[in-house]
Amino acid sequence: MTSDPNYVLPAPTRSWGDRWCDGLASFWYEIGREVRRHAGDERLPLETRTSVREFSQRALSRSSRLAAPVRSYPRRALRDRVKMSLPTAQIEEARAAAGAARIALDGPIVAVDASIDSNVLTDAQAFLTGQGYSIVRVQRTWSPLDVLVVSISRFAICGSVESQHVACVTGTPSLLLNARDPFKGYPIRGNGVFTIGKVIDLDAGRVLTLSDLLTESYFRNVRNCGYRSNTPDEIRQAVEEMHDGVTRGWCDTEGQARFRSRVVEAGSALASRVAHVTEWGPDQGFIGDGRLVRFQAT
């Protein structure tokens, strides 16, 4: 494990050529899907409908051939913690920066991703302050100070998968807020929790259920979805769960264990058809030892 303070767990990367292929594949997929809608239109002559259906099939087939191979996120390889520490010189640099910024590093700290709107954290901050925590906001520049703060924190509140990965590297318990699907942000380590933001089908005007997010249709229609962040009360509940975990130990509720199994089952079924799930889904049946937040995993 590198001690580079800017090190972040390597998310699967896509080359320019891969992205170009993905773009073409998406183009032909959308063309095929749109044309297919007319194949059953009985107002059209039978010959026309047959031609439309054949064209749609050729477009969808071309989409499948063009899609670039997807590299899977190595969840099993990252399951066990590997000790990582900053070099002495960088620790001293970070502590000097903390002193200059009047950041106290001696007491219990919770690191908070600075990208998270402070307004939604009001209730959570009140709870944390009442429990004796100091709250330190960290930037995604990942300076020695940012990494040091995360590494010595009781836990980190993350606004992105990137921040979650940094917490994973440093062995810090983490809470990821507002994931957009059940796969990408699923915590690998047993000291990780995540929430899923509300996903809204803009065409139908309804909030999707967790079951909806485990289907192929969700990923095919993701461009037509909107997202709503967790409420301050929901975030406070998640933070309370993190506090319970770091003080009393980590354990699943029946709902959390059941949801993990559903994610693995759905991920295994979708991996051959949905690139996002191939990339971020289960690794040989393993999605993670972490869990969806209790209030959602009912």
Residue pairs with C-beta under 8 A, 6 or more apart in sequence:
1 82
1 83
1 84
1 169
2 84
3 84
3 85
3 86
3 87
3 90
5 86
5 90
5 142
5 143
5 144
5 146
5 147
5 148
6 142
6 147
7 169
8 142
8 162
8 165
8 166
8 169
9 78
9 165
9 166
9 168
9 169
11 73
11 161
11 162
11 165
12 70
12 71
12 72
12 73
12 279
12 280
13 71
14 22
14 68
17 68
18 68
18 69
19 68
21 66
21 67
21 68
22 67
22 68
22 275
24 66
25 62
25 63
25 64
25 66
25 67
25 68
26 63
27 63
28 59
28 60
28 62
28 63
28 66
29 59
29 60
29 63
31 59
32 55
32 56
32 57
32 58
32 59
32 60
32 62
32 63
33 56
33 60
33 220
35 52
35 55
35 56
35 59
36 52
36 53
36 56
36 60
38 44
38 49
38 52
39 49
39 52
39 53
39 56
40 49
41 49
42 49
44 52
67 275
70 275
70 278
70 279
71 279
72 278
72 279
72 281
72 283
73 279
73 280
73 283
74 283
75 188
75 282
75 283
75 286
75 287
75 288
76 283
76 284
76 286
78 168
78 188
79 188
79 189
79 286
79 289
81 171
81 189
83 171
84 151
84 169
84 170
84 171
85 91
85 151
86 94
86 144
86 147
86 148
86 151
90 144
90 148
91 144
91 148
93 144
93 145
94 143
94 144
94 145
94 147
94 148
94 149
95 105
95 148
97 143
97 144
97 145
98 104
98 105
98 145
98 148
98 149
101 145
103 136
103 145
103 149
104 134
105 148
105 149
105 152
107 132
107 133
107 134
108 132
108 133
108 134
108 154
109 133
109 134
109 135
109 136
109 149
109 152
109 153
109 154
110 128
110 133
110 134
110 135
110 136
110 153
110 154
110 155
110 156
110 157
111 136
111 137
111 138
111 149
111 150
111 153
111 155
111 156
111 157
111 167
111 172
112 121
112 135
112 136
112 137
112 138
112 156
112 157
113 137
113 138
113 140
113 156
113 157
113 158
113 159
113 160
113 163
114 137
114 138
114 139
114 140
115 140
115 159
115 160
115 163
116 157
116 159
116 177
117 229
119 232
120 229
120 230
120 231
120 232
120 235
121 157
121 232
121 235
122 232
123 232
123 233
123 235
123 236
124 157
124 232
124 235
124 236
124 238
124 239
125 135
126 236
127 236
127 239
127 240
127 243
128 135
128 239
128 243
129 135
131 243
133 154
136 149
136 153
138 146
138 149
138 150
138 156
138 163
139 146
140 146
140 160
140 162
140 163
142 166
147 166
147 170
150 156
150 166
150 167
150 170
150 172
151 170
151 171
151 172
153 172
154 173
154 246
155 167
155 172
155 173
155 174
155 175
155 191
155 242
155 245
155 246
156 163
156 164
156 166
156 167
156 172
156 173
156 174
156 175
157 174
157 175
157 177
157 239
157 242
158 164
158 167
158 174
158 175
158 176
158 177
159 177
159 178
160 176
161 176
161 179
161 184
161 185
163 174
163 176
164 174
164 176
164 185
164 187
164 192
164 194
167 173
167 174
167 192
168 174
168 188
168 189
168 192
171 189
173 189
173 191
173 192
173 242
173 245
173 246
174 187
174 189
174 191
174 192
174 193
175 192
175 193
175 194
175 195
175 238
175 239
175 241
175 242
175 293
176 185
176 187
176 192
176 193
176 194
176 195
177 194
177 195
177 197
177 229
177 230
177 235
177 238
178 195
178 196
178 197
178 227
178 229
178 230
179 185
179 186
179 194
179 195
179 196
179 197
180 196
180 197
180 199
180 227
181 196
181 213
181 218
181 219
181 276
182 196
182 210
182 213
182 214
182 259
182 263
182 266
182 292
183 263
183 267
183 276
183 277
183 280
183 281
183 287
184 276
184 280
185 194
186 194
186 263
186 280
186 287
186 288
186 290
187 193
187 194
187 288
187 289
187 290
187 291
188 288
188 289
188 290
189 288
189 289
189 290
190 250
190 289
190 290
191 245
191 246
191 250
191 290
192 288
192 289
192 290
192 291
193 238
193 241
193 242
193 245
193 290
193 291
193 292
193 293
194 290
194 291
194 292
194 293
195 230
195 234
195 235
195 238
195 292
195 293
195 296
196 210
196 213
196 292
196 296
197 227
197 228
197 229
197 230
198 207
198 227
198 228
198 229
198 230
199 207
199 208
199 212
199 213
199 218
199 225
199 226
199 227
200 206
200 207
200 208
200 225
200 226
200 227
200 228
201 207
201 208
201 221
201 224
201 225
202 224
202 225
202 226
203 221
203 224
208 218
208 225
210 259
210 296
212 218
214 262
214 263
214 266
214 270
215 266
216 270
216 273
216 274
218 225
219 270
219 274
219 276
219 277
230 238
234 295
237 293
237 294
237 295
238 293
238 295
241 293
241 294
252 260
252 291
253 294
253 297
255 294
255 297
255 298
256 291
256 292
256 294
256 297
257 291
258 297
259 291
259 292
259 297
260 287
260 288
260 291
260 292
263 282
263 287
264 282
264 285
264 286
264 287
267 277
267 281
267 282
267 287
268 281
268 282
268 285
270 277
270 281
271 277
271 278
271 281
271 282
272 278
281 287
291 297
